[in-house]
Amino acid sequence: MNQQRFDNKVVIVTGAASGMGKASALRFAAEGAKVWCADVNAEGAADTAKEITTAGGTARNSHFDVTSVELCQSLVADVVEAFGGLDILCNIAGLGGTTAMAEETEQHWKLVMDVNINGPFFLSQAALPHLLASKGNIVNISSTAGLIGQAYMSSYCASKHALIGLTKTMALEFGRKGIRINAICPGGTNTQFLAGFTFPDDCDEDLLLRASFLAEFAEADDIANLVCFTASDEAKFINGAILSVDGGMVAG
């Protein structure tokens, strides 16, 4: 593999089993990083790590449930023990889904919050001492749903708005200590994750069309390109930024 922007850097990628998480893990590894692939889909995380090592890169993998504070702490400890430190944390694991607000359940609401905002918070908290030592950075994956309201996505929108708020707060709190924290907001992306968004039979189609702009979707690699740029030294003066990858959907 070519040793490029991330030569000998240590990276955690959550959601590494598929989609933009997998694409990001592969891209980091191709540019020299030691990548820890974490996902609740243990087999998928192992497949991503195997793909990296088969190509000559360095990777480990583990089953990881982002909703567990204890596992957030142990993941960071395992990575530091195996690789000797931590430079970059990519909070990519996420949970979507659609439902009418009046029919949203307590169980689903809490699960979406646990995966999309509580997990990134506690994993970032566990990583902070090591990122302070390495002057590293965090890349959070939010969504265009974190920038605008979208019908039938109350829990998803709320969680992604919250992740943007967390990103800005952390960027302010730790920017002068040498850590950068940024968020990327993909629009529709051609992944298995997007396939999980099915809408109620009686939904208002006009409301759905308000969130549409392009006929085609982005690819996972389009998101990985920005993840890796944002995490690299090329973006050393970018902190607290909320970066859209949506073909212009939220431009106006």
C-alpha positions as a LaTeX table, in Angstrom:
\begin{tabular}{lrrr}
\hline
Residue & $x$ (\AA) & $y$ (\AA) & $z$ (\AA) \\
\hline
Met1 & 0.00 & 0.00 & 0.00 \\
Asn2 & 1.09 & 3.59 & $-0.54$ \\
Gln3 & 2.16 & 5.39 & 2.64 \\
Gln4 & 0.59 & 8.82 & 2.40 \\
Arg5 & $-1.27$ & 11.23 & 4.67 \\
Phe6 & $-1.83$ & 8.79 & 7.55 \\
Asp7 & 1.49 & 6.99 & 7.73 \\
Asn8 & 1.62 & 5.34 & 11.20 \\
Lys9 & $-1.51$ & 7.15 & 12.40 \\
Val10 & $-3.96$ & 5.13 & 14.52 \\
Val11 & $-7.62$ & 5.42 & 13.56 \\
Ile12 & $-10.84$ & 4.07 & 15.06 \\
Val13 & $-13.71$ & 3.76 & 12.60 \\
Thr14 & $-17.10$ & 2.79 & 14.00 \\
Gly15 & $-19.67$ & 1.44 & 11.56 \\
Ala16 & $-16.77$ & $-0.10$ & 9.64 \\
Ala17 & $-18.67$ & $-3.17$ & 8.45 \\
Ser18 & $-20.37$ & $-1.47$ & 5.52 \\
Gly19 & $-21.20$ & 1.73 & 3.70 \\
Met20 & $-19.33$ & 4.94 & 4.39 \\
Gly21 & $-17.69$ & 3.40 & 7.48 \\
Lys22 & $-16.13$ & 0.62 & 5.44 \\
Ala23 & $-15.15$ & 3.01 & 2.65 \\
Ser24 & $-13.46$ & 5.30 & 5.16 \\
Ala25 & $-11.60$ & 2.46 & 6.87 \\
Leu26 & $-10.28$ & 1.22 & 3.53 \\
Arg27 & $-9.22$ & 4.72 & 2.50 \\
Phe28 & $-7.38$ & 5.39 & 5.77 \\
Ala29 & $-5.55$ & 2.09 & 5.49 \\
Ala30 & $-4.62$ & 2.72 & 1.86 \\
Glu31 & $-2.91$ & 5.90 & 3.04 \\
Gly32 & $-0.86$ & 4.25 & 5.76 \\
Ala33 & $-3.09$ & 4.27 & 8.86 \\
Lys34 & $-3.41$ & 1.50 & 11.39 \\
Val35 & $-7.17$ & 1.05 & 11.45 \\
Trp36 & $-9.39$ & $-0.48$ & 14.11 \\
Cys37 & $-12.65$ & $-1.57$ & 12.48 \\
Ala38 & $-15.49$ & $-1.57$ & 15.02 \\
Asp39 & $-19.08$ & $-2.51$ & 14.36 \\
Val40 & $-22.05$ & $-4.24$ & 15.95 \\
Asn41 & $-21.84$ & $-6.45$ & 12.85 \\
Ala42 & $-18.77$ & $-8.38$ & 13.99 \\
Glu43 & $-18.50$ & $-10.45$ & 10.81 \\
Gly44 & $-18.67$ & $-7.35$ & 8.63 \\
Ala45 & $-15.99$ & $-5.60$ & 10.70 \\
Ala46 & $-13.77$ & $-8.66$ & 10.37 \\
Asp47 & $-14.30$ & $-8.70$ & 6.61 \\
Thr48 & $-13.24$ & $-5.06$ & 6.34 \\
Ala49 & $-10.14$ & $-5.67$ & 8.45 \\
Lys50 & $-9.27$ & $-8.74$ & 6.36 \\
Glu51 & $-9.60$ & $-6.73$ & 3.16 \\
Ile52 & $-7.14$ & $-4.20$ & 4.59 \\
Thr53 & $-4.58$ & $-6.76$ & 5.73 \\
Thr54 & $-4.84$ & $-8.74$ & 2.50 \\
Ala55 & $-3.89$ & $-5.56$ & 0.64 \\
Gly56 & $-0.84$ & $-5.13$ & 2.88 \\
Gly57 & $-2.27$ & $-2.74$ & 5.46 \\
Thr58 & $-2.61$ & $-2.93$ & 9.22 \\
Ala59 & $-6.00$ & $-3.47$ & 10.83 \\
Arg60 & $-7.73$ & $-5.03$ & 13.79 \\
Asn61 & $-11.44$ & $-5.50$ & 14.32 \\
Ser62 & $-13.95$ & $-6.05$ & 17.09 \\
His63 & $-17.61$ & $-6.39$ & 17.82 \\
Phe64 & $-18.70$ & $-3.03$ & 19.20 \\
Asp65 & $-22.05$ & $-1.88$ & 20.54 \\
Val66 & $-21.90$ & 1.91 & 20.60 \\
Thr67 & $-24.80$ & 2.06 & 23.06 \\
Ser68 & $-22.61$ & 0.64 & 25.84 \\
Val69 & $-20.55$ & 3.18 & 27.79 \\
Glu70 & $-18.40$ & 0.34 & 29.13 \\
Leu71 & $-17.65$ & $-0.89$ & 25.60 \\
Cys72 & $-16.78$ & 2.66 & 24.50 \\
Gln73 & $-14.15$ & 2.75 & 27.22 \\
Ser74 & $-12.83$ & $-0.75$ & 26.55 \\
Leu75 & $-12.63$ & $-0.17$ & 22.78 \\
Val76 & $-10.32$ & 2.80 & 23.27 \\
Ala77 & $-8.24$ & 0.88 & 25.81 \\
Asp78 & $-7.90$ & $-2.08$ & 23.42 \\
Val79 & $-6.84$ & 0.16 & 20.52 \\
Val80 & $-4.23$ & 2.01 & 22.58 \\
Glu81 & $-2.84$ & $-1.24$ & 23.95 \\
Ala82 & $-2.60$ & $-2.81$ & 20.49 \\
Phe83 & $-1.35$ & 0.17 & 18.49 \\
Gly84 & 0.34 & 2.35 & 21.13 \\
Gly85 & $-1.91$ & 5.40 & 20.88 \\
Leu86 & $-4.80$ & 7.04 & 19.08 \\
Asp87 & $-4.77$ & 9.85 & 16.51 \\
Ile88 & $-8.19$ & 9.90 & 14.86 \\
Leu89 & $-11.69$ & 8.88 & 15.95 \\
Cys90 & $-14.38$ & 8.54 & 13.31 \\
Asn91 & $-17.88$ & 8.26 & 14.76 \\
Ile92 & $-19.65$ & 6.79 & 11.75 \\
Ala93 & $-21.96$ & 4.13 & 13.23 \\
Gly94 & $-25.56$ & 5.28 & 13.00 \\
Leu95 & $-29.18$ & 4.20 & 13.11 \\
Gly96 & $-31.90$ & 5.52 & 10.85 \\
Gly97 & $-35.52$ & 4.73 & 10.19 \\
Thr98 & $-38.74$ & 6.57 & 9.58 \\
Thr99 & $-42.06$ & 6.80 & 11.32 \\
Ala100 & $-44.79$ & 9.31 & 11.85 \\
Met101 & $-44.00$ & 11.34 & 14.98 \\
Ala102 & $-47.31$ & 10.43 & 16.62 \\
Glu103 & $-46.42$ & 6.75 & 16.26 \\
Glu104 & $-42.81$ & 6.97 & 17.47 \\
Thr105 & $-42.20$ & 4.59 & 20.38 \\
Glu106 & $-40.20$ & 5.21 & 23.52 \\
Gln107 & $-38.02$ & 2.18 & 22.78 \\
His108 & $-37.12$ & 3.29 & 19.24 \\
Trp109 & $-36.58$ & 6.92 & 20.27 \\
Lys110 & $-34.16$ & 5.91 & 23.02 \\
Leu111 & $-32.31$ & 3.48 & 20.77 \\
Val112 & $-31.76$ & 6.09 & 18.05 \\
Met113 & $-30.47$ & 8.55 & 20.67 \\
Asp114 & $-28.19$ & 5.89 & 22.15 \\
Val115 & $-26.63$ & 5.04 & 18.80 \\
Asn116 & $-26.49$ & 8.46 & 17.14 \\
Ile117 & $-25.60$ & 10.83 & 19.99 \\
Asn118 & $-24.92$ & 9.05 & 23.29 \\
Gly119 & $-22.46$ & 6.63 & 21.68 \\
Pro120 & $-20.39$ & 9.32 & 19.94 \\
Phe121 & $-20.37$ & 11.37 & 23.15 \\
Phe122 & $-19.10$ & 8.58 & 25.41 \\
Leu123 & $-16.65$ & 7.22 & 22.83 \\
Ser124 & $-15.24$ & 10.71 & 22.30 \\
Gln125 & $-15.00$ & 11.18 & 26.05 \\
Ala126 & $-13.04$ & 7.93 & 26.38 \\
Ala127 & $-10.74$ & 8.90 & 23.52 \\
Leu128 & $-9.98$ & 12.44 & 24.73 \\
Pro129 & $-6.90$ & 11.74 & 26.90 \\
His130 & $-5.22$ & 9.95 & 24.00 \\
Leu131 & $-6.24$ & 12.53 & 21.41 \\
Leu132 & $-4.90$ & 15.27 & 23.66 \\
Ala133 & $-1.59$ & 13.44 & 23.80 \\
Ser134 & $-1.41$ & 13.00 & 20.02 \\
Lys135 & $-3.00$ & 16.35 & 19.08 \\
Gly136 & $-5.48$ & 14.29 & 17.12 \\
Asn137 & $-9.00$ & 14.88 & 15.86 \\
Ile138 & $-12.54$ & 13.56 & 15.73 \\
Val139 & $-14.76$ & 13.28 & 12.67 \\
Asn140 & $-18.46$ & 12.84 & 13.38 \\
Ile141 & $-20.95$ & 11.72 & 10.75 \\
Ser142 & $-24.14$ & 13.70 & 11.10 \\
Ser143 & $-26.55$ & 14.14 & 8.18 \\
Thr144 & $-28.45$ & 16.70 & 6.18 \\
Ala145 & $-31.15$ & 15.67 & 8.66 \\
Gly146 & $-28.99$ & 17.44 & 11.24 \\
Leu147 & $-29.27$ & 20.69 & 9.29 \\
Ile148 & $-32.89$ & 20.73 & 8.23 \\
Gly149 & $-36.13$ & 19.15 & 9.37 \\
Gln150 & $-37.32$ & 16.09 & 7.48 \\
Ala151 & $-40.81$ & 14.69 & 7.78 \\
Tyr152 & $-41.26$ & 11.27 & 9.40 \\
Met153 & $-37.75$ & 11.36 & 10.89 \\
Ser154 & $-38.29$ & 12.93 & 14.30 \\
Ser155 & $-35.83$ & 10.75 & 16.23 \\
Tyr156 & $-33.23$ & 10.68 & 13.47 \\
Cys157 & $-33.35$ & 14.44 & 12.89 \\
Ala158 & $-33.23$ & 15.20 & 16.60 \\
Ser159 & $-30.22$ & 12.92 & 17.12 \\
Lys160 & $-28.30$ & 14.32 & 14.15 \\
His161 & $-29.01$ & 17.93 & 15.18 \\
Ala162 & $-27.70$ & 16.99 & 18.62 \\
Leu163 & $-24.51$ & 15.57 & 17.12 \\
Ile164 & $-23.86$ & 18.86 & 15.35 \\
Gly165 & $-24.33$ & 20.70 & 18.65 \\
Leu166 & $-21.92$ & 18.31 & 20.35 \\
Thr167 & $-19.38$ & 18.79 & 17.57 \\
Lys168 & $-19.43$ & 22.58 & 17.90 \\
Thr169 & $-19.24$ & 22.47 & 21.69 \\
Met170 & $-16.29$ & 20.08 & 21.72 \\
Ala171 & $-14.52$ & 22.10 & 19.03 \\
Leu172 & $-14.74$ & 25.20 & 21.20 \\
Glu173 & $-13.79$ & 23.43 & 24.40 \\
Phe174 & $-10.76$ & 21.59 & 23.04 \\
Gly175 & $-9.61$ & 23.63 & 20.04 \\
Arg176 & $-7.04$ & 25.55 & 22.08 \\
Lys177 & $-5.76$ & 22.27 & 23.46 \\
Gly178 & $-4.82$ & 21.01 & 20.01 \\
Ile179 & $-7.77$ & 18.77 & 19.13 \\
Arg180 & $-10.00$ & 19.38 & 16.14 \\
Ile181 & $-13.61$ & 18.14 & 16.02 \\
Asn182 & $-15.67$ & 18.39 & 12.84 \\
Ala183 & $-18.90$ & 16.94 & 11.47 \\
Ile184 & $-19.79$ & 15.76 & 7.99 \\
Cys185 & $-23.40$ & 15.83 & 6.80 \\
Pro186 & $-24.11$ & 13.39 & 3.96 \\
Gly187 & $-27.27$ & 13.58 & 1.95 \\
Gly188 & $-28.70$ & 10.51 & 0.27 \\
Thr189 & $-25.89$ & 7.98 & $-0.13$ \\
Asn190 & $-26.06$ & 4.67 & $-1.96$ \\
Thr191 & $-25.58$ & 2.32 & 1.00 \\
Gln192 & $-27.47$ & $-0.40$ & 2.85 \\
Phe193 & $-28.20$ & 2.21 & 5.53 \\
Leu194 & $-30.29$ & 4.26 & 3.12 \\
Ala195 & $-32.25$ & 1.17 & 2.13 \\
Gly196 & $-33.58$ & 1.07 & 5.69 \\
Phe197 & $-35.53$ & 4.29 & 5.18 \\
Thr198 & $-39.05$ & 3.26 & 4.20 \\
Phe199 & $-41.91$ & 5.66 & 4.65 \\
Pro200 & $-45.42$ & 5.21 & 6.05 \\
Asp201 & $-48.02$ & 4.15 & 3.49 \\
Asp202 & $-50.14$ & 7.23 & 4.20 \\
Cys203 & $-47.28$ & 9.74 & 4.18 \\
Asp204 & $-47.53$ & 13.12 & 2.45 \\
Glu205 & $-45.36$ & 12.75 & $-0.67$ \\
Asp206 & $-45.04$ & 16.52 & $-1.05$ \\
Leu207 & $-43.23$ & 16.65 & 2.28 \\
Leu208 & $-40.78$ & 14.00 & 1.10 \\
Leu209 & $-40.08$ & 15.83 & $-2.15$ \\
Arg210 & $-39.00$ & 18.90 & $-0.19$ \\
Ala211 & $-35.94$ & 16.93 & 0.92 \\
Ser212 & $-35.07$ & 15.83 & $-2.62$ \\
Phe213 & $-32.75$ & 17.63 & $-5.01$ \\
Leu214 & $-30.73$ & 15.31 & $-7.22$ \\
Ala215 & $-31.87$ & 12.29 & $-9.18$ \\
Glu216 & $-28.82$ & 10.30 & $-8.11$ \\
Phe217 & $-27.24$ & 9.51 & $-4.74$ \\
Ala218 & $-23.67$ & 9.95 & $-3.55$ \\
Glu219 & $-21.48$ & 6.88 & $-3.23$ \\
Ala220 & $-19.84$ & 5.79 & 0.02 \\
Asp221 & $-16.44$ & 6.75 & $-1.39$ \\
Asp222 & $-17.66$ & 10.33 & $-1.84$ \\
Ile223 & $-18.17$ & 10.54 & 1.91 \\
Ala224 & $-14.91$ & 8.73 & 2.69 \\
Asn225 & $-13.03$ & 11.28 & 0.59 \\
Leu226 & $-14.17$ & 14.10 & 2.84 \\
Val227 & $-13.76$ & 12.07 & 6.05 \\
Cys228 & $-10.11$ & 11.45 & 5.24 \\
Phe229 & $-9.43$ & 15.01 & 4.11 \\
Thr230 & $-11.01$ & 16.40 & 7.27 \\
Ala231 & $-8.95$ & 14.04 & 9.43 \\
Ser232 & $-5.70$ & 14.87 & 7.65 \\
Asp233 & $-3.15$ & 17.59 & 8.28 \\
Glu234 & $-4.36$ & 19.26 & 5.08 \\
Ala235 & $-7.38$ & 20.33 & 7.15 \\
Lys236 & $-5.30$ & 21.53 & 10.13 \\
Phe237 & $-7.17$ & 24.86 & 10.33 \\
Ile238 & $-10.63$ & 23.34 & 10.04 \\
Asn239 & $-12.29$ & 23.00 & 13.45 \\
Gly240 & $-15.92$ & 23.03 & 14.46 \\
Ala241 & $-16.94$ & 22.88 & 10.80 \\
Ile242 & $-20.18$ & 21.31 & 9.60 \\
Leu243 & $-19.48$ & 20.06 & 6.08 \\
Ser244 & $-22.26$ & 18.98 & 3.71 \\
Val245 & $-21.87$ & 16.29 & 1.05 \\
Asp246 & $-25.30$ & 16.46 & $-0.53$ \\
Gly247 & $-25.01$ & 17.78 & $-4.08$ \\
Gly248 & $-26.48$ & 21.11 & $-2.96$ \\
Met249 & $-29.63$ & 19.80 & $-1.29$ \\
Val250 & $-29.48$ & 22.18 & 1.69 \\
Ala251 & $-28.04$ & 25.13 & $-0.24$ \\
Gly252 & $-31.27$ & 27.03 & $-0.35$ \\
\hline
\end{tabular}
